[in-house]
Amino acid sequence: MKRALSIVVFAMVCFASAASADSLKDAVKQDYDTYLADLFDYFHRNPELSLVEHETAARMAKELREAGFAVTEGVGGTGIVALMPNGNGPLVMMRADMDGLPVEEKSGLPNASKATQIDPITGNLVPVMHACGHDVHITSLVGTARCMANLRDEWSGTLMLIVQPAEERVIGAKAMRRDNIWTRFGTPDYALAFHVSSENEAGVINVSEGSPYAGADTVDIIIHGVGAHGASPHAGKDPIVLGSQIVLALQTLVSRELPPRDPGVVTVGSFHAGTKHNIISDRAELQLTVRSTSEDTRRVLLRGIERIAVNLGRAAGLPENKLPEVIISQESVPPTTNDAALARRLKDAWITALGPNAVIQKQGKGMGAEDFPFFTTDPYIPSVYWAIGGTPKEDIELAANGGPPIPSHHSPLFKIAPEPSVRAGVESTVVALMTLMGK
C-alpha cells in the first residue's frame, strides 16, 4: 500500500516539475522520503561483485518495469536495457553501473554491508561492499525513471536506461557492446552518465568540458635474460638490472616527453624476478598501469614504453630474439571525454534550473578510469559524464582543518551521504533529459 501511495503522490508532484525547479526538487524529495531511501538501503546492504550482479539486476528490472519501461535483461551478462518510446525525437541513453567491490565494509554505518560472495574470478569467498557509490547510481536511475515516466506529456523521443555490470573490472560496457546493444535497441543520439564523488560536497554537480576520467592501459613487459651464477655475472645477462634501468627510464616519459600541461601517469606496480640469492634469473616481469586524458598522450606514452624497453635491451647486448616484449592488455579503456558543446549546454541548464551554487567545474586530482567510453567512441556519440558530490560540507571542512580525512573510493571506510547524493543524481539527470528531449 505504501508503495502504491508513493507512486501516486510522486506522479502528482512530478507532473509540475518541468515548469518549476522547486516543483522538481519537491517531487524528488517526496519520492526519496517515501520510496528511494528504502531502495538505497536495500542496495547498500546487498552489494554484488562484477559479473554476478544477479539479485541487483533482477531488482532493477522489476523497478524499471513498474515505472513503465520495456525491459530487456541479460544484455552482456547481467546488463539491462530499459526503453520508453514517447513519440518523435532523439534517442537518449542514461547509464548507471551496479557492481560492488571485494572489500569488507568498516564504515561503522548502521546499514553497513555484511554480504559475502564467491568471487567468479578467484573462486574465493570474499566480503562485498559498495565502496564506490554504485548504489547511489542505480537508486538515482530508478528515481529518474519514475519521474520521466510521469512527465511523458512534456518530452518526446525515446529514453534508454542502461544498467551496466562489471564497471569495476572495466569489462561491462564492452560486454554489452559485444552483445550488439546498438543493433538491437538503436544507437543513441546522446549518452549520459554520472558518478558520485567523495571529493565534492554532497549534492553539488561537477561538470567538465574536457576529460573527467583518464584512459587506462594495462601493460606487461617481459624481460628476457641469460641465467648465470650470481658469482659470475659476466657469464649471463641480468634481467633484474635491465628491468631496473627500464623502470627508471620510464619516469622520463611524463617529465620529458609530455608537454608540462598535459597530464599522464606511468606506474610500475609489480616487478618480479628470480628465485634465489645467488642465481641470476633468465626472466623478469614488470606490470604497469598507464593513464592519459587524450589519445595523443596515450600514443606518446605507449610508444615510448616500447621504445625504451626494446632499446635498453639492445643496449644491454641482448640479441634481437631476446629483446623485451611489451604487451598491452585488451582490458585497456580510452579516456572519458565530454563533448564540450553538450557539456556547456547541460551546465547552463543545471544553473538555470537548480541555481548557480549547485554547479561547479573542478578537475579531480587523480587519474581514475571508466569503461563508459566503450559506449560513446565507436561510433562517436556526443556524451557528458558528470560528478555528484557525496560528502557533507562539514566533513570536508573538518578534514581541511586537520580532522579525519575523507575516505577515498574503494576504501573500507568509504561512505556517502545518500539523501543529497541520490536527490542531486535524479534532479541533474531529469534536467539533462528534459533539456535534450523536452517539448
LINURBEL-V990643 format. One record per pair of residues at least 24 apart in sequence whose C-alpha atoms are under 8 Angstrom apart, sorted by the first residue. I is the first residue (numbers start at 1). GAP is how many residues later the second one is. Records with the same first field share a line. If there is no record, write none. Layout:
I = GAP / GAP
This chain:
2 = 32
3 = 31 / 32
6 = 25 / 28 / 29
7 = 24
10 = 137
11 = 136 / 139
14 = 133 / 136 / 137
15 = 135 / 136
18 = 133 / 136 / 416
20 = 333
21 = 332 / 333
24 = 403
25 = 398 / 402
28 = 115 / 119 / 395 / 398 / 399
29 = 394
31 = 112
32 = 111 / 387 / 390 / 391
36 = 103 / 107
37 = 381 / 382
39 = 100
40 = 95 / 96 / 99 / 378
41 = 70
43 = 92 / 96
44 = 67 / 68 / 69 / 85 / 86 / 91
45 = 66 / 67 / 68 / 69 / 70
46 = 67 / 69
47 = 52 / 53 / 54 / 66 / 68 / 81 / 82 / 83
48 = 51 / 52 / 53 / 69 / 80 / 81
49 = 50 / 51 / 52 / 53 / 68 / 70 / 79 / 117
50 = 49 / 50 / 51 / 115 / 116 / 117 / 118 / 119
51 = 26 / 27 / 48 / 69 / 114 / 115 / 121
52 = 26 / 68
53 = 25 / 45 / 46 / 112
54 = 24
56 = 42
57 = 41 / 106
60 = 78 / 82 / 103
63 = 79
64 = 78 / 81
67 = 78 / 79 / 82
68 = 81
75 = 101 / 104 / 106
76 = 96 / 99 / 100 / 101 / 102 / 103
77 = 88 / 98 / 99
78 = 86 / 87
79 = 83 / 84 / 85 / 86 / 93 / 97
80 = 82 / 83 / 84
81 = 79 / 80 / 81 / 82
82 = 78 / 79 / 80
83 = 75 / 76 / 77 / 78
84 = 74 / 75 / 76
85 = 72 / 73 / 74
86 = 66 / 69 / 70 / 71 / 72 / 73
87 = 69 / 70 / 71
88 = 68 / 69 / 70
89 = 67 / 68 / 69 / 348
90 = 66 / 67 / 68 / 98 / 99 / 100 / 346 / 347
91 = 66 / 67 / 68 / 69 / 95 / 96 / 97 / 98 / 99
92 = 65 / 66 / 67 / 68 / 96 / 97 / 98 / 99 / 100 / 341 / 344
93 = 66 / 67 / 68 / 69 / 95 / 96 / 97 / 98 / 99
94 = 65 / 66 / 67 / 68 / 97 / 98 / 99
95 = 46 / 66 / 67 / 68 / 69 / 96 / 97 / 98 / 99
96 = 38 / 41 / 42 / 45 / 65 / 66 / 67 / 68 / 97 / 98
97 = 37 / 40 / 41 / 66 / 67 / 68 / 69 / 70
98 = 36 / 37 / 39 / 40 / 65 / 66 / 67 / 68 / 69
99 = 31 / 35 / 66 / 67 / 68 / 69
100 = 28 / 29 / 30 / 31 / 32 / 34 / 68
101 = 27 / 28 / 29 / 30 / 31 / 67 / 309
102 = 24 / 25 / 26 / 27
103 = 24 / 25 / 26 / 28 / 307 / 308 / 309
104 = 24 / 25 / 308
105 = 24 / 26 / 307 / 308 / 309
106 = 306 / 307
107 = 305 / 306 / 307 / 308
108 = 305
129 = 283
131 = 278 / 279 / 280 / 281 / 283 / 284
132 = 64 / 277 / 278 / 282
133 = 62 / 63 / 64 / 276 / 282 / 283
134 = 61 / 62
136 = 60 / 282 / 285 / 286 / 289
137 = 57 / 58 / 59 / 285 / 288
138 = 25
139 = 283
140 = 282 / 283 / 285 / 286
141 = 285
143 = 283
144 = 282 / 283 / 285 / 286
147 = 283
148 = 282
154 = 284 / 285
155 = 279 / 282 / 283 / 284
156 = 281 / 282 / 283
157 = 280
167 = 203 / 204
170 = 161 / 163 / 200 / 201
171 = 160 / 200
172 = 199
173 = 198 / 199 / 201 / 202
174 = 197 / 200 / 201
177 = 197 / 198
188 = 193
189 = 192 / 193
190 = 191 / 192 / 193
191 = 184 / 185 / 190 / 191 / 192 / 193
192 = 191 / 192 / 193
193 = 191 / 192 / 193
194 = 191 / 192 / 193 / 194 / 231
195 = 190 / 191 / 192 / 193
196 = 191 / 192 / 193 / 194 / 225
197 = 190 / 191 / 192 / 193 / 194
198 = 191 / 192 / 193 / 208 / 209 / 210 / 211 / 217 / 218
199 = 165 / 190 / 191 / 192 / 207 / 209
200 = 188 / 189 / 190 / 191
201 = 188 / 189 / 190 / 191 / 192 / 195
202 = 186 / 187 / 188 / 189 / 190 / 191 / 215 / 218 / 219
203 = 155 / 185 / 186 / 187 / 217 / 218 / 220 / 221 / 222
204 = 153 / 154 / 155 / 156 / 184 / 185 / 220
205 = 153 / 154 / 155 / 181 / 182 / 183 / 184 / 219 / 223
206 = 153 / 154 / 155 / 156 / 180 / 181 / 182 / 183
207 = 136 / 140 / 152 / 153 / 154 / 155 / 178 / 179 / 180
208 = 130 / 135 / 153 / 154 / 155 / 178
209 = 128 / 129 / 130 / 131 / 132 / 134 / 135
210 = 127 / 128 / 129 / 130
211 = 82 / 83 / 124 / 125 / 126 / 127
212 = 124 / 125 / 126 / 151 / 152 / 173 / 174
213 = 80 / 122 / 123 / 124 / 154 / 155 / 156 / 157
214 = 77 / 78 / 79 / 80 / 120 / 121 / 122 / 153 / 154 / 155 / 156
215 = 75 / 76 / 77 / 78 / 79 / 83 / 117 / 118 / 119 / 120 / 121 / 153 / 154 / 155
216 = 73 / 74 / 75 / 76 / 116 / 117 / 118 / 119 / 152 / 153
217 = 72 / 73 / 74 / 111 / 112 / 114 / 115 / 116
218 = 69 / 70 / 71 / 72 / 110 / 111 / 113 / 114
219 = 68 / 69 / 70 / 71 / 107 / 108 / 109 / 110
220 = 65 / 66 / 67 / 68 / 106 / 107 / 108 / 109
221 = 64 / 65 / 66 / 88 / 103 / 104 / 105 / 106
222 = 61 / 62 / 63 / 64 / 102 / 103 / 104
223 = 60 / 61 / 62 / 63 / 100 / 101 / 102
224 = 58 / 59 / 60 / 98 / 99 / 100
225 = 56 / 57 / 58 / 59 / 93 / 97
226 = 54 / 55 / 56 / 57
227 = 52 / 53 / 54 / 55
228 = 51 / 52 / 53 / 54
229 = 49 / 50 / 51
230 = 47 / 48 / 49 / 50
231 = 47
233 = 47
236 = 44
237 = 45 / 79 / 81
238 = 42 / 43 / 44
239 = 34 / 41 / 42 / 43 / 44 / 45
240 = 33 / 41 / 44
242 = 70 / 71 / 74
243 = 41 / 42 / 43
245 = 67
246 = 62 / 63 / 66
249 = 59
250 = 54 / 55 / 58
253 = 48 / 51 / 52
254 = 47
257 = 43
258 = 39 / 42
262 = 35
263 = 29 / 30
264 = 26 / 27 / 28 / 29 / 33
265 = 24 / 25 / 26 / 27 / 102
266 = 24 / 25 / 35
291 = 76 / 78
292 = 43 / 75
293 = 42 / 43 / 44
294 = 41
295 = 39 / 40
333 = 36 / 37 / 38 / 40 / 41
334 = 37 / 39 / 40
335 = 34 / 35 / 38
336 = 33 / 34 / 35 / 36 / 37 / 49
337 = 36 / 46 / 47
338 = 44 / 45 / 46 / 47
339 = 43 / 44 / 45
342 = 40 / 41 / 42
343 = 40 / 41
346 = 86 / 89
349 = 82 / 83 / 86
350 = 78 / 81 / 82
353 = 78
388 = 33 / 36 / 37
389 = 32
390 = 26 / 27 / 28 / 30 / 31
391 = 24 / 25 / 26
392 = 25
